[in-house]
Amino acid sequence: MQLDLNLLAALDALLEEGSVAGAADRLHVTAPAMSRSLGRIRRTTGDQILVRTGRTMTPTPYALAVREQVHHLLTQVRGVLAPSRALDLDTLDRTFTLRWHDALVASAGPALLGSVREQAPGVRLRFIAESSVDTPELRRGEVDLAANADRPAALEIRAERVAETRHVIVVRQGHPLTDGETVTAARYAAADHLTVSRRGKLTNLLDDALGRVDLARRVVATVPTEHAAFEFVRDSDLLVTVPEATARAAAPDLGLVLVPLPLDLPAAPVYLSWHQRYDTDPAHVWLRDLARSALTAAMGPESSDRIAGFAAAP
């Protein structure tokens, strides 16, 4: 049996893209050529690989079962036929696209850019805004590195939890919750709230936590970024609850106060995510290391002296 390694690359592209056209674009071949490759794969494996369901193509059970194995084999073949070269940061000329949560761009982005410029002056970073809907840029190779609180569900997306931070209440100086009295869950729930959601959601895990103690809050508005929320809060009696690490840097300049949250809420995680195709790319590995360090430093070790000295009660 004669083996054509081009079929392995075609099968990997077809399984990741889920369409003949998408696989053709990835491998820079015509759609008819990719269609012929799919026909040869079907004859070789005795399986349809992709079947049409309406306007889309769906992988068969066999295709799903071998997807990870196919990608691993292709990576091994490429490693043998095209061994990696040493990374020369002085001459590296590359643009990386990063889709990070806006607060992470503000808190960790400058440190990352500083490290990149110091080590590889020919590298450029493109920070782009998060979308209000789930997008496939990581899978399609349009985004090199993502950073936010969401762990991707797709099998081909790697995700590493690099940091976490507790939630805090952010209010203006002189807000009723800064009167020295204990900030109870009831006082917290009774205030007027903002939420931060790029999808415009008015509820989140805070409402579940309040519900567990038979309380509910009134959300008067939702805004897409923490920076916008802080502008609303600084001149009103509204409050917003956000991760402490991202609020910490903005609070002093805006005259804001951080108050402990009187609820048992899990820490907010930060995930660094990328597509598996970059697992062994030396330049991408280098960037991931710098990004991991910048994000971890930005989150920092949390200490009580950063929070206003108000006792929190359950």
C-alpha positions as CSV (number, residue, x, y, z in Angstrom):
1,M,0.0,0.0,0.0
2,Q,1.5,3.3,-1.1
3,L,1.0,6.1,1.4
4,D,0.5,9.7,0.4
5,L,1.4,12.1,3.2
6,N,-0.5,14.9,1.5
7,L,-3.6,13.0,2.4
8,L,-2.7,13.2,6.0
9,A,-2.4,17.0,5.8
10,A,-5.7,17.2,3.8
11,L,-7.4,15.0,6.4
12,D,-6.1,17.2,9.3
13,A,-7.4,20.3,7.5
14,L,-10.8,18.8,6.7
15,L,-11.3,17.7,10.3
16,E,-10.4,21.1,11.7
17,E,-12.3,23.2,9.2
18,G,-15.3,20.9,8.8
19,S,-15.7,21.9,5.1
20,V,-14.0,21.4,1.8
21,A,-13.8,25.1,1.1
22,G,-12.3,25.9,4.5
23,A,-9.7,23.1,4.2
24,A,-8.8,24.3,0.7
25,D,-8.2,27.8,1.9
26,R,-6.0,26.6,4.8
27,L,-3.8,24.5,2.5
28,H,-3.9,27.1,-0.4
29,V,-5.4,24.7,-2.9
30,T,-8.5,24.8,-5.0
31,A,-11.8,23.5,-3.7
32,P,-12.0,20.9,-6.5
33,A,-8.5,19.6,-5.6
34,M,-9.5,19.3,-2.0
35,S,-12.7,17.6,-3.0
36,R,-10.6,15.0,-4.9
37,S,-8.4,14.5,-1.8
38,L,-11.5,13.9,0.3
39,G,-12.6,11.3,-2.3
40,R,-9.2,9.5,-2.0
41,I,-9.4,9.6,1.8
42,R,-12.8,8.1,1.7
43,R,-11.6,5.3,-0.6
44,T,-8.5,4.7,1.6
45,T,-10.3,4.6,4.9
46,G,-13.7,3.2,3.8
47,D,-15.4,6.0,5.8
48,Q,-17.2,9.1,4.6
49,I,-15.2,11.4,7.0
50,L,-17.6,14.3,6.4
51,V,-21.3,14.0,5.6
52,R,-23.7,16.8,4.6
53,T,-26.3,17.9,7.1
54,G,-28.3,20.7,5.6
55,R,-25.9,23.5,4.6
56,T,-23.0,22.2,6.7
57,M,-20.7,19.2,6.9
58,T,-20.7,16.9,10.0
59,P,-17.7,14.6,10.9
60,T,-18.5,10.9,11.2
61,P,-17.9,9.1,14.4
62,Y,-14.7,7.6,12.9
63,A,-13.5,11.1,12.0
64,L,-14.1,12.4,15.5
65,A,-12.3,9.4,16.9
66,V,-9.1,9.9,14.9
67,R,-9.0,13.7,14.8
68,E,-6.4,14.1,17.6
69,Q,-4.4,11.1,16.3
70,V,-4.2,12.6,12.8
71,H,-3.0,16.0,14.1
72,H,-0.4,14.3,16.3
73,L,0.9,12.2,13.4
74,L,1.1,15.2,11.1
75,T,3.0,17.2,13.8
76,Q,5.4,14.3,14.1
77,V,5.9,14.1,10.3
78,R,6.5,17.8,10.0
79,G,9.0,17.6,12.9
80,V,10.9,14.9,11.0
81,L,10.8,16.5,7.5
82,A,11.1,20.1,8.6
83,P,13.1,20.2,11.9
84,S,12.8,23.4,13.8
85,R,15.5,26.0,13.7
86,A,16.9,28.0,16.6
87,L,14.9,31.1,17.3
88,D,16.8,34.3,16.5
89,L,15.0,37.1,18.4
90,D,17.3,39.8,17.0
91,T,16.1,39.1,13.4
92,L,12.6,37.8,14.2
93,D,10.1,39.8,12.0
94,R,6.5,38.8,12.9
95,T,3.2,40.2,13.9
96,F,1.2,38.5,16.6
97,T,-2.5,39.1,17.1
98,L,-3.8,39.0,20.6
99,R,-7.5,39.0,21.6
100,W,-7.4,39.8,25.3
101,H,-10.1,41.1,27.7
102,D,-9.8,44.9,27.8
103,A,-8.8,45.0,31.5
104,L,-6.0,42.5,30.9
105,V,-4.7,44.6,28.0
106,A,-4.6,47.6,30.3
107,S,-3.0,45.8,33.2
108,A,-0.6,43.3,31.5
109,G,-0.3,44.6,28.0
110,P,2.3,47.3,28.6
111,A,4.6,44.9,30.4
112,L,4.3,42.4,27.7
113,L,5.1,44.9,25.0
114,G,8.0,46.2,26.9
115,S,9.5,42.7,27.2
116,V,8.9,42.0,23.5
117,R,10.5,45.3,22.4
118,E,13.5,44.6,24.6
119,Q,14.1,41.1,23.3
120,A,12.8,41.1,19.7
121,P,12.5,44.7,18.3
122,G,11.2,43.4,15.0
123,V,8.1,41.8,16.5
124,R,4.7,43.7,16.5
125,L,1.7,43.1,18.7
126,R,-1.9,43.6,17.5
127,F,-4.3,43.7,20.5
128,I,-7.9,43.4,19.2
129,A,-11.2,43.8,21.1
130,E,-13.2,40.9,22.2
131,S,-16.4,40.2,20.3
132,S,-19.9,40.1,21.7
133,V,-20.3,36.7,20.2
134,D,-18.1,33.6,20.2
135,T,-15.7,33.8,17.3
136,P,-13.5,31.1,15.6
137,E,-10.4,33.3,15.1
138,L,-8.2,31.0,17.3
139,R,-9.2,28.0,15.3
140,R,-8.7,29.7,12.0
141,G,-5.3,31.1,12.9
142,E,-6.5,34.8,12.8
143,V,-5.7,35.2,16.5
144,D,-2.4,33.9,18.0
145,L,-3.2,34.2,21.7
146,A,-6.3,34.9,23.8
147,A,-6.6,35.9,27.4
148,N,-9.8,36.1,29.4
149,A,-11.8,34.3,32.0
150,D,-13.3,31.7,29.7
151,R,-11.8,28.2,29.2
152,P,-12.4,27.2,25.6
153,A,-14.4,24.0,25.0
154,A,-13.0,23.1,21.6
155,L,-10.6,20.2,21.7
156,E,-8.0,21.8,19.4
157,I,-7.7,24.9,21.6
158,R,-5.1,24.7,24.4
159,A,-5.9,26.6,27.6
160,E,-3.6,27.3,30.6
161,R,-4.9,28.9,33.8
162,V,-2.2,31.4,34.5
163,A,-3.7,33.5,37.3
164,E,-6.7,34.2,39.4
165,T,-8.1,37.0,41.5
166,R,-10.9,37.6,43.9
167,H,-13.9,39.8,43.2
168,V,-14.4,43.2,45.0
169,I,-16.9,46.0,45.1
170,V,-15.9,49.2,43.4
171,V,-17.6,52.5,44.6
172,R,-16.8,56.2,44.7
173,Q,-15.2,57.8,47.7
174,G,-17.9,58.8,50.1
175,H,-20.3,56.1,48.9
176,P,-22.8,54.8,51.6
177,L,-20.9,51.5,51.7
178,T,-17.8,53.3,52.9
179,D,-19.5,54.8,56.0
180,G,-17.6,52.4,58.3
181,E,-20.5,50.1,59.0
182,T,-20.2,46.4,58.2
183,V,-20.9,45.7,54.6
184,T,-23.3,42.8,54.8
185,A,-24.8,40.8,51.9
186,A,-28.1,42.5,52.6
187,R,-26.6,46.0,52.3
188,Y,-24.7,45.0,49.2
189,A,-27.9,43.6,47.5
190,A,-29.9,46.7,48.4
191,A,-27.6,49.0,46.4
192,D,-28.0,49.8,42.7
193,H,-25.7,47.7,40.6
194,L,-23.9,47.8,37.2
195,T,-22.8,44.7,35.4
196,V,-19.9,44.4,32.9
197,S,-20.8,42.2,30.0
198,R,-19.6,42.4,26.4
199,R,-22.8,40.4,25.5
200,G,-25.0,42.8,27.4
201,K,-26.1,40.3,30.1
202,L,-27.9,41.8,33.1
203,T,-27.3,38.8,35.4
204,N,-24.2,36.6,36.3
205,L,-22.9,34.4,39.0
206,L,-23.4,37.1,41.6
207,D,-27.1,36.7,41.3
208,D,-26.8,33.0,41.9
209,A,-24.7,33.7,45.0
210,L,-27.2,36.1,46.3
211,G,-30.1,33.7,45.6
212,R,-28.4,31.1,47.8
213,V,-28.9,33.5,50.8
214,D,-32.4,34.5,49.7
215,L,-31.4,37.9,48.4
216,A,-31.7,39.7,45.0
217,R,-30.1,42.8,43.6
218,R,-31.3,45.5,41.2
219,V,-29.2,45.9,38.1
220,V,-29.8,49.3,36.5
221,A,-27.5,49.0,33.5
222,T,-24.9,46.8,31.8
223,V,-21.8,48.1,30.0
224,P,-19.3,46.3,27.8
225,T,-16.0,47.2,29.7
226,E,-14.8,47.8,33.2
227,H,-13.4,51.2,32.2
228,A,-16.9,52.3,31.2
229,A,-18.3,50.9,34.4
230,F,-15.8,52.9,36.5
231,E,-16.9,56.1,34.8
232,F,-20.5,55.4,35.7
233,V,-19.5,54.6,39.3
234,R,-17.2,57.6,40.0
235,D,-20.0,60.1,40.0
236,S,-23.0,58.2,41.4
237,D,-24.1,55.8,44.1
238,L,-23.9,52.9,41.7
239,L,-21.5,50.0,42.4
240,V,-19.9,47.4,40.2
241,T,-18.3,44.1,41.2
242,V,-15.2,43.1,39.3
243,P,-11.9,41.2,39.7
244,E,-9.7,42.9,42.2
245,A,-6.5,42.8,40.2
246,T,-8.0,44.7,37.2
247,A,-9.7,47.3,39.4
248,R,-6.6,47.9,41.6
249,A,-4.7,49.9,39.0
250,A,-7.6,52.2,38.0
251,A,-9.1,53.0,41.4
252,P,-6.6,55.6,42.7
253,D,-6.7,57.8,39.5
254,L,-10.5,57.7,39.4
255,G,-11.1,58.4,43.1
256,L,-12.6,54.9,43.6
257,V,-12.6,52.6,46.6
258,L,-12.4,48.8,46.7
259,V,-14.6,47.2,49.2
260,P,-14.6,43.5,50.2
261,L,-17.4,41.4,48.7
262,P,-19.5,39.8,51.4
263,L,-20.3,36.7,49.4
264,D,-18.6,33.4,48.9
265,L,-17.7,33.7,45.3
266,P,-15.0,31.7,43.4
267,A,-11.9,33.5,42.3
268,A,-12.0,35.0,38.8
269,P,-9.6,32.9,36.6
270,V,-7.4,34.1,33.7
271,Y,-6.8,31.6,30.9
272,L,-4.2,31.9,28.2
273,S,-5.5,30.1,25.1
274,W,-4.0,29.2,21.7
275,H,-4.5,26.7,18.9
276,Q,-2.7,23.5,19.1
277,R,-1.0,24.2,15.7
278,Y,1.3,26.6,17.6
279,D,2.3,24.1,20.3
280,T,5.9,23.7,19.1
281,D,6.3,27.0,17.1
282,P,9.4,28.5,18.8
283,A,8.3,32.1,18.3
284,H,4.9,31.3,19.7
285,V,6.4,29.4,22.7
286,W,8.6,32.5,23.4
287,L,5.6,34.8,23.2
288,R,3.5,32.6,25.5
289,D,6.2,32.6,28.1
290,L,6.3,36.4,28.1
291,A,2.5,36.7,28.2
292,R,2.3,34.2,31.0
293,S,4.8,36.2,33.1
294,A,3.1,39.5,32.3
295,L,-0.4,38.3,33.3
296,T,0.8,36.5,36.4
297,A,2.6,39.7,37.5
298,A,-0.4,41.9,36.8
299,M,-2.7,39.7,38.9
300,G,-0.1,39.7,41.6
301,P,-0.2,38.3,45.1
302,E,-3.4,39.6,46.7
303,S,-3.1,41.3,50.1
304,S,-5.7,42.8,52.4
305,D,-3.9,46.2,52.5
306,R,-5.0,46.8,48.9
307,I,-8.7,46.7,50.0
308,A,-10.3,49.5,52.1
309,G,-10.3,48.5,55.7
310,F,-14.0,47.6,56.0
311,A,-15.0,44.4,57.8
312,A,-17.1,42.1,55.5
313,A,-19.8,39.9,57.0
314,P,-21.5,36.9,55.4
